[in-house]
Amino acid sequence: ISSFYPSCSNSLTESKKLNEDYKHKCVIGTSANAWMNEELTLNWVRSVLGAFSFNRRLLAWDSYECHMMQSVKEALSRINVDQVIIPGGCTKYVQAPDVSWKKPFKALVAEQYDEWKASGVQEYTEAGNMRPPSRKTIVEWVLTAWSRLSADVISKSFKSGALNLAVDGTEDSMIHCFKKGQPWEAGSDQLQAQLSVLDEPNLPNPFQDITDSDIEEANMVDPDDNKDIDIEL
C-alpha cells in the first residue's frame, strides 16, 4: 500500500507506526509525490514479493521506468523471480489486475469512501476545506476491499491474462482479449496459426516429451547464476 500523501518527517513517523500496527497484514510506504519510485519498488520486492515464496516465479508488470531499473532487476534475481515486461498500452489486455479485479477492488474502496463522506465524521480546515481521511482509515479501506475480493476471480485472472495457460492450447479460449467482442478477437486465430508449426511432420514438438523431472529441474536455480532474465512480449 502506497501512502497518497507528501512525504515529511511526520508522515514517515506515522508510516513507521502503521507498519508496526499492521505488520502481519500489509506494508505501508510513502513518497514525496505519491508516485512509486526506486526505493518504494525495492521495498515492495523485498518485503512483499520476496516474503511469501522461495520458488522460482514469473512476475508480469508494465514498462514503468522503476520496473526496468538495474537495481530492481538484481533484487528480483536474488529472490528467484524472472520478469516479463508488458509493453505500454497493453496492460488493459494482458495484465491480470487490469483484466479482472482492479476495477471491482477500486469500487470496494470507493464504496467505503462514500460511506465515510456520508457519515459526517470529517474534519475541516479554517478555510472550510474538508481534510482527507487518515492514513489508518485508508489502510483499513484497502484491507477490507482486498478481503472482499473473490479469490476465484483473482486466480482466474492469470489465465484471462494468458499467464499460466496449458501449453497444449486447450485453455486459450480463456484469454480475455481474444474473446468475441474484445479488441483482439482475431488474435486467437493468429495464435493458432503460429502454434500450428508445432504440428509440422518434420518439426519436433518441444512440449511432448516434458516430464515431471524436467519441470522440477527448471524450477531449480543456480545460486551462482545472477543473470537477469527479461522477457518482452
Secondary structure, DSSP 8 states (H G I E B T S, - for coil): -EE-S---HHHHHHHHHHHHHTTTT---EE-TTSS--HHHHHHHHHHTGGGS--S-EEEEEE--GGGG-HHHHHHHHHTTEEEEEE-TT-HHHH-HIIIIIHHHHHHHHHHHHHHHHHHT---B-TTS-B----HHHHHHHHHHHHHHS-HHHHHHHHHHTTSS--TTSTTGGG-GGGSTTSTTTTHHHHHHHHHGGGGSTTS--TTTT--HHHHHHHH---TT-----EEE-
